Amino acid sequence: NADQLLVTRLLKQGDSYQVPNRSGLSLITGNAGALKILVDGNSVPSIGSIGMVRRNIILDAKKLIAGSAVVD
């Protein structure tokens, strides 16, 4: 189901979440600039600034690395 919620969690400084290796996943965040996103241990371009709400961030390794994962 494309609209199925996988997890909802408040991450605090120092927390991490490893995304399952599945296609079709996206992210919603209320503080895009506070996230450090890694793909295979390497940082990817920021998905937004501190306090920025982002929806529909495609959790695809190639898109994250290219900086093209933000849809909204």
C-alpha positions in Angstrom: 0.0 0.0 0.0 1.6 3.3 -1.1 0.1 5.3 1.7 1.0 2.9 4.5 2.8 4.5 7.5 6.0 2.5 8.2 7.2 4.4 11.3 6.6 7.6 13.2 9.3 8.7 15.6 10.7 11.8 17.2 14.5 11.7 16.7 16.5 13.6 19.3 20.1 14.8 18.8 22.3 11.7 18.5 19.5 9.3 17.5 19.5 7.5 14.3 17.1 5.4 12.2 18.2 3.0 9.5 15.7 2.9 6.6 14.8 -0.5 5.4 16.2 -1.4 1.9 12.8 -1.2 0.2 11.6 0.8 -2.8 8.8 3.3 -2.7 9.6 4.8 0.7 9.4 8.5 1.5 10.0 10.8 4.4 8.1 13.6 6.1 10.1 15.8 8.6 9.3 18.9 10.6 13.0 20.0 10.8 14.8 19.1 7.6 18.0 21.0 8.4 18.5 19.0 11.7 18.8 15.7 9.8 22.1 14.3 8.6 21.3 11.7 5.9 23.9 9.1 5.1 23.9 6.7 2.1 26.5 3.9 2.6 28.1 5.9 5.3 28.5 9.1 3.2 26.6 12.3 3.8 24.2 13.4 1.1 23.1 17.0 0.3 20.9 18.7 2.8 17.1 18.3 2.2 16.4 21.7 3.8 17.2 24.3 6.4 16.7 24.3 10.2 12.9 24.3 11.0 11.8 23.6 7.4 9.0 21.1 7.0 9.5 18.7 4.1 7.1 16.1 2.8 7.6 13.5 0.0 11.3 13.1 0.3 12.0 10.1 -1.9 14.2 7.6 0.1 16.1 6.4 -3.0 19.9 6.2 -2.6 20.6 7.6 -6.1 18.2 10.5 -5.7 19.5 11.3 -2.2 23.1 11.4 -3.4 22.2 13.5 -6.4 20.3 16.0 -4.2 17.1 15.3 -6.2 15.1 13.4 -3.5 12.9 16.4 -2.5 9.6 16.4 -4.4 7.6 19.2 -2.7 
